[in-house]
Amino acid sequence: MANIKSAKKRILVNRTKAERNKSIRTGVKTAIKKVYAAVEAKDKEAAAAALLNATSVIDKAVTKGVYHKNYASRRVSRLAKLVNQMA
């Protein structure tokens, strides 16, 4: 354990931020899984709705600094491509 007061504070702050980031990442993964599940079920409407939700969740994660914007853009692009290929 750290001895200096500022180092102790950094440990606590880093732990808090890690928990927050973990929560956001979990939400993103869940949203992505819902898109894949709708695509597997061949439900176009549900897939489109899930894609809209996933896009929103991913973009919010970027604004919070959890993901890089290029990573998010790539994820959204691949999900959109998957949903659009459904016919």
Steps between C-alpha positions, in 0.01 A plus 500: 500500500615853424621726780449839337154655526476590130604146400227356725247729336615398152448134592143573609423716196647244260291225660184711461577578136578135426161395640325766291684396185422134565131580531501695173692224317254240625212709369664526160559124484139432594370739232721335237382152604138611459572604141662163425210314665245687288701428185521129591123496552461663158284775652567809288298744713653385829848510344446856379376608844788324673745662257363844580536433872848350462617798295380735771667301780828473310505873421437583866789275599725700266395832653583357845847408376455126541556416132695667220284661232648282224422183695143615550462600137625160385260317734200704388595458136526122527171473688323722246643293215374183666148639548488647149596165346185346643236473229 
